Amino acid sequence: MSRVALVFPYFRTRSPTEMLFPPLGVAVLAAHLRALGVEAKVFDGTFSTFERLRDDLSAYQPAIVGISSMVSLTANTLRIAEAVRTDLPDALLVAGGPLPTVFPGRYMRHFDAVFRGEADVSFPRLCLDCFDRSASRASLAELPLDTYGGLFVGDHGLRVDNPTVHHGERELDAFPLPDRSDFDHAAYQQVWLEETGAKVTSIITTLGCPFDCDFCSRPIFGSAVRHRSLTAVFAEIEQIRRLGYDSLWIADDIFTLSRPYLEEFCRRMAGLQMSWSCLSRANGIDRATARRMKETGCKRVYLGLESGSQATLQLMNKQITVEGAVRTVDMYREAGIEVAAFFIVGYPGETVASIEETFKLASTLPLDEISFNVPVPLPGSHLFERVGGPDEGKDWTRENEVTFFYDSEIDQDWLRRRIDETMREFAQKG
């Protein structure tokens, strides 16, 4: 059958830190495939089980199976790939996402092909060509493989390594809206209602990040910043409202970076009676902008403050100052916006004294939520290049665990104890 299955291999863990959203990557691919007239179905594992997802895939009988993967989903990805090979031996099996982008060769033992980077256009084109030319996993060479941006094939007697693609703003404006029709919206909304009293879902308005933090990996969108037109963004927001959501999580890395874009977004949000939250940098915001954000529904901002030590911020190449971070927190709070902050402790080269500076800052700032993590050397980051990462077969699925993936001079037991103490102090203060 000429069908494409798009798999998101996450199964709910009920971790206290989980933030559940319909996966936008596969929703975008579904929209592009359907715009080309290709039958496609999303298999979102979030509220399912491995066994049920396996049965559903087998019953659908797709000719092509695409799995979106990242570091924390590696074990699930490979398990599902093995099931597809057993149950659907003739299906073309394709991987995409952050980790396949960085290490495509590793996936060739399990997959027929990998798409690296932004595959919104190239993967649907390959699917369409497969069906139009009656090609299969055994006859991939019959396709114009060098024309699909980001395609990597390193097996089956083929060698394809096409450059990754970053779509320009004009091209993005012509894209169809993400197709969210295959998700269990009632389940997602119920989770958020129980947690926050609002029905929250995610949206992305900008792609790419120009900063070069030492611990950050940007394998999909890269460093070239591109803004979606706000006409398209607000058409998507109207789609989201029709699905019953009343609050937005703006998942951009740099949503508040462009003042004109942010101001126009706020102008269009006025009167919609939707709350929203976003990530923000710990600099570049003034009081008037913060007040305008609050007036148009901004409920909470999340700041990557990372450290209370300026020396550690320099190790991270964070390009902010502790003093600037304090001012930004105060501005948002003065505007009536809640502030959550992320911190990284135990960075390579950091001392116990500098870690204590971070705990002190987290305890004294007027924050509504805090979280602490140890450095995770994400593939594709400068940190990974320096210290390496876990073995290829290691399972990274455990969330928010204080475990070093490399030799560290910081004692893990001490760090766990100090994090627990600081979190208890913070809870008592609230």
C-alpha positions in Angstrom: 0.0 0.0 0.0 1.2 3.6 -0.8 1.1 4.7 2.8 3.6 6.5 5.1 3.7 6.0 8.8 5.3 8.8 10.9 6.3 7.6 14.4 7.1 9.6 17.5 8.8 7.0 19.8 8.0 8.5 23.2 6.0 6.7 25.8 4.8 8.7 28.8 7.1 8.3 31.8 5.1 10.4 34.3 8.3 12.0 35.4 7.7 15.1 37.6 9.5 17.2 35.0 7.6 16.0 31.9 6.1 18.6 29.6 3.8 16.8 27.1 3.0 18.3 23.7 2.0 16.8 20.4 5.2 16.4 18.4 5.3 19.2 15.9 8.0 17.6 13.7 5.8 14.7 12.5 2.8 17.0 12.3 4.7 19.2 9.8 5.8 16.1 7.8 2.2 14.9 7.8 1.0 18.2 6.4 3.6 18.2 3.6 2.9 14.6 2.6 -0.9 15.2 2.5 -0.4 18.3 0.5 1.4 16.1 -2.1 -1.5 13.7 -2.1 0.3 11.0 -0.1 -1.6 9.0 2.5 0.1 9.4 5.8 -0.7 8.7 9.5 1.0 9.8 12.7 1.7 7.2 15.4 2.3 9.2 18.6 3.4 6.8 21.3 2.9 9.4 24.2 -0.3 7.9 25.5 0.2 4.4 24.0 2.4 1.5 24.7 5.1 -0.2 22.7 2.9 -3.3 22.1 -0.2 -1.2 21.0 1.9 1.0 18.7 3.5 -2.1 17.2 0.0 -3.6 16.5 -1.3 -0.4 15.1 1.7 0.0 12.7 1.3 -3.6 11.5 -2.4 -3.1 10.9 -1.8 0.1 8.9 0.6 -1.8 6.5 2.7 1.3 5.5 5.2 1.1 2.6 7.4 3.7 4.3 8.0 4.2 8.1 9.7 7.3 9.3 10.8 7.5 12.9 11.7 10.9 14.6 14.5 10.3 17.1 16.6 12.2 19.6 19.2 11.3 22.3 16.6 10.4 25.0 14.5 8.3 22.5 17.3 6.2 21.2 16.3 2.9 23.0 12.6 3.3 21.9 13.7 4.2 18.3 15.8 1.1 17.9 13.2 -1.1 19.5 10.5 0.1 17.1 12.8 -0.2 14.2 13.5 -3.8 15.1 9.7 -4.5 15.3 9.2 -2.9 11.9 11.9 -5.1 10.3 10.1 -8.1 11.8 6.5 -7.2 11.1 6.9 -5.2 7.9 10.1 -6.5 6.2 9.4 -4.8 2.9 8.8 -1.3 4.3 11.4 1.4 3.7 12.6 2.4 7.2 13.8 6.0 7.6 15.2 7.9 10.6 15.3 11.7 11.2 15.7 14.1 14.1 18.6 15.5 16.1 20.6 12.4 16.9 20.3 10.8 13.4 21.4 14.2 12.0 24.6 14.2 14.1 25.4 10.4 13.8 23.7 9.2 10.6 26.2 6.3 10.1 25.1 4.7 13.4 21.6 4.3 12.2 22.5 2.5 9.0 22.6 -0.8 10.9 18.9 -0.4 11.6 17.5 1.9 8.9 17.5 2.1 5.1 18.1 5.9 5.1 18.5 8.9 7.3 17.4 12.5 6.7 19.5 15.1 8.5 18.5 18.6 9.3 15.2 20.1 8.0 13.6 17.4 6.0 10.2 19.0 5.7 10.4 19.1 1.9 12.9 16.4 1.0 11.5 13.4 2.9 7.9 13.9 1.4 9.4 14.3 -2.0 11.3 11.0 -1.6 8.1 9.3 -0.5 6.1 10.6 -3.5 8.8 9.5 -5.9 8.9 6.1 -4.3 5.2 5.6 -5.0 5.2 7.3 -8.4 8.1 5.1 -9.6 7.1 1.9 -7.7 10.5 2.0 -5.9 11.1 0.0 -2.7 13.8 -0.4 -0.1 15.4 -2.9 -2.5 15.4 -0.4 -5.4 16.4 2.9 -3.8 19.1 3.4 -6.5 16.3 4.0 -9.1 15.5 7.3 -7.4 17.3 10.6 -8.0 19.0 10.3 -4.6 21.3 13.3 -5.0 18.3 15.6 -5.2 16.9 15.0 -1.6 18.5 17.5 0.8 19.9 16.0 3.9 19.6 12.4 2.7 22.2 10.0 4.0 22.5 6.3 2.8 25.6 4.3 3.7 24.5 0.8 3.1 22.7 -1.4 0.5 25.6 -0.8 -1.9 24.9 2.9 -2.0 26.7 5.9 -0.7 24.7 9.2 -0.4 25.7 12.1 1.8 23.7 15.2 0.7 24.2 18.5 2.4 21.6 19.5 5.0 19.0 22.1 4.2 17.9 25.2 6.1 14.7 26.7 4.5 14.5 30.4 4.0 11.8 32.6 5.4 10.0 32.9 2.0 9.9 29.1 1.7 8.7 28.7 5.3 5.8 31.1 4.5 4.6 28.8 1.7 4.6 25.7 4.0 1.2 24.2 5.0 0.3 24.5 8.7 1.2 21.5 10.9 -1.4 18.8 10.6 -2.5 18.0 14.2 -5.4 15.8 13.2 -3.9 12.5 14.4 -3.2 13.5 18.0 -5.2 12.6 21.1 -5.9 16.2 22.0 -8.3 15.3 24.8 -5.5 13.4 26.6 -2.9 16.2 26.1 -5.4 18.8 27.4 -6.4 16.7 30.4 -2.7 16.4 31.5 -2.3 20.2 31.3 -5.6 20.9 33.0 -4.6 18.8 36.0 -1.2 20.4 36.1 -1.9 24.1 35.4 -5.7 24.6 35.0 -5.1 25.5 31.3 -5.1 23.5 28.1 -1.6 24.1 26.7 0.0 23.2 23.4 3.2 24.2 21.7 4.0 26.3 18.7 7.3 27.4 17.0 7.6 30.8 15.4 11.3 31.1 14.8 14.0 28.6 13.7 17.7 28.7 14.4 19.8 30.3 17.2 22.7 32.7 16.6 24.4 32.0 20.0 27.1 29.4 20.6 26.6 28.1 24.1 29.2 25.4 24.9 26.6 22.8 26.0 24.0 23.4 23.3 23.5 21.3 20.2 21.5 22.7 17.2 21.7 19.9 14.6 18.3 20.5 13.0 17.8 24.3 12.7 21.4 25.5 13.0 22.5 29.1 13.7 20.7 30.9 10.9 17.7 32.7 12.4 14.5 32.6 10.4 11.2 34.1 11.5 7.9 32.6 10.3 5.5 35.3 9.1 3.1 36.3 11.8 0.2 35.8 9.4 1.1 32.1 9.3 1.7 32.0 13.0 -1.7 33.4 13.8 -3.4 31.1 11.3 -1.8 28.3 13.3 -2.9 29.8 16.6 -6.5 29.9 15.2 -6.1 26.2 14.3 -5.0 25.5 17.9 -7.9 27.4 19.3 -10.4 25.4 17.2 -8.8 22.2 18.7 -9.8 23.4 22.2 -6.5 24.8 23.5 -6.5 28.0 25.4 -2.8 28.5 26.2 0.5 28.5 24.2 3.9 27.2 24.9 6.2 29.1 22.5 9.0 26.6 22.1 11.5 28.9 20.2 15.0 29.1 21.6 15.1 32.9 20.9 11.5 34.1 20.8 12.2 37.4 22.6 15.4 38.2 20.6 13.8 40.4 17.9 12.0 43.3 19.6 10.0 44.3 16.5 8.8 40.7 16.0 7.9 40.3 19.7 6.0 43.7 19.7 4.0 42.7 16.6 3.2 39.3 18.2 2.0 41.0 21.3 -0.2 43.4 19.3 -1.9 40.5 17.5 -2.3 38.5 20.7 -4.2 41.4 22.3 -7.8 40.4 22.7 -7.4 36.7 21.9 -7.8 35.8 25.6 -5.1 33.2 25.4 -2.3 32.9 27.9 1.2 32.1 26.7 4.6 31.2 28.1 8.0 31.2 26.4 11.7 30.9 26.7 13.6 34.1 27.0 17.2 35.1 27.3 18.5 36.7 30.5 19.2 40.0 28.6 17.8 42.2 25.9 14.4 42.9 27.6 13.3 46.3 28.9 10.4 47.1 31.3 8.1 48.4 28.7 8.4 45.2 26.7 7.9 43.0 29.7 4.7 45.0 30.6 3.4 44.6 27.1 4.0 40.8 27.2 2.0 40.6 30.4 -0.9 42.7 29.0 -1.3 40.4 26.0 -1.4 37.1 28.0 2.2 36.2 28.9 2.0 34.1 32.1 5.5 32.8 32.6 9.0 33.0 31.0 11.7 30.4 31.3 15.2 31.7 31.6 18.4 29.7 31.1 20.3 31.5 33.9 22.6 28.4 34.2 25.0 29.7 36.9 25.5 32.2 39.7 29.2 32.3 38.9 30.4 34.7 36.2 33.5 32.5 35.7 31.3 29.5 35.0 29.1 31.4 32.6 32.3 32.2 30.7 33.2 28.5 30.6 29.7 27.9 29.1 30.2 30.7 26.6 26.7 31.8 27.8 27.2 35.5 26.8 25.2 36.9 29.8 26.2 38.3 33.1 24.9 37.4 36.6 24.0 41.1 37.1 22.1 41.2 33.9 20.2 38.0 34.8 19.2 39.5 38.1 17.9 42.6 36.4 15.9 40.6 33.8 14.3 38.5 36.5 13.3 41.6 38.4 11.8 43.3 35.3 9.6 40.3 34.5 8.5 40.0 38.1 7.7 43.7 38.3 5.6 43.3 35.2 3.6 40.5 36.9 5.1 37.7 34.9 6.1 34.5 36.6 9.8 33.4 36.1 11.2 29.9 36.0 14.9 29.3 35.8 17.2 26.5 34.6 20.6 26.0 36.2 23.5 23.7 35.3 25.8 22.6 38.1 29.0 20.7 38.0 30.3 22.1 34.7 33.7 20.9 33.6 36.2 23.3 35.2 33.8 24.5 37.8 34.6 24.5 41.6 32.5 23.7 44.6 32.6 27.4 45.5 31.1 28.4 42.1 28.4 25.7 42.5 27.5 27.2 45.8 27.2 30.6 44.2 24.6 29.1 41.9 22.6 27.6 44.8 22.7 31.0 46.5 21.5 32.8 43.4 18.6 30.4 42.9 17.6 30.7 46.5 17.6 34.5 46.7 16.0 35.5 43.3 12.2 36.0 43.2 11.7 32.9 41.1 8.5 30.8 40.8 10.2 27.6 39.7 13.8 26.3 39.5 15.5 23.2 38.2 19.1 21.9 38.4 20.8 19.6 35.9 24.3 18.4 35.5 26.0 19.0 32.1 24.8 16.6 29.5 27.3 16.4 26.6 24.8 16.5 23.8 26.1 15.2 20.4 26.9 18.1 18.3 27.8 20.4 21.1 31.3 21.8 21.9 31.0 20.1 25.3 30.6 16.7 23.6 33.7 17.4 21.5 35.7 18.1 24.7 34.5 15.4 27.1 32.8 12.9 24.9 29.5 11.3 25.7 28.1 8.0 26.9 28.6 4.8 25.1 26.6 4.4 21.9 24.3 1.8 23.5 23.7 3.7 26.8 20.1 4.5 27.5 19.5 8.3 28.1 15.8 8.0 28.8 16.1 8.8 32.5 15.0 12.4 33.0 16.6 15.0 35.2 19.0 12.6 36.9 22.1 13.8 38.6 24.6 11.5 36.9 27.8 12.6 35.2 28.4 11.1 31.7 32.2 11.7 32.0 34.9 11.8 34.7 34.2 14.8 37.0 36.0 16.2 40.0 32.7 17.0 41.6 31.4 14.4 44.0 28.0 13.2 42.7 26.6 12.3 46.1 27.5 15.7 47.5 25.9 17.4 44.5 22.7 15.4 44.8 22.5 16.3 48.5 23.0 20.0 47.8 20.4 20.0 45.0 17.9 18.3 47.3 18.6 20.7 50.1 18.3 23.7 47.8 15.0 22.5 46.3 13.6 21.9 49.9 14.6 25.4 50.9 13.0 26.8 47.8 9.8 24.9 48.4 9.6 26.2 52.0 10.1 29.8 50.8 7.2 29.5 48.4 
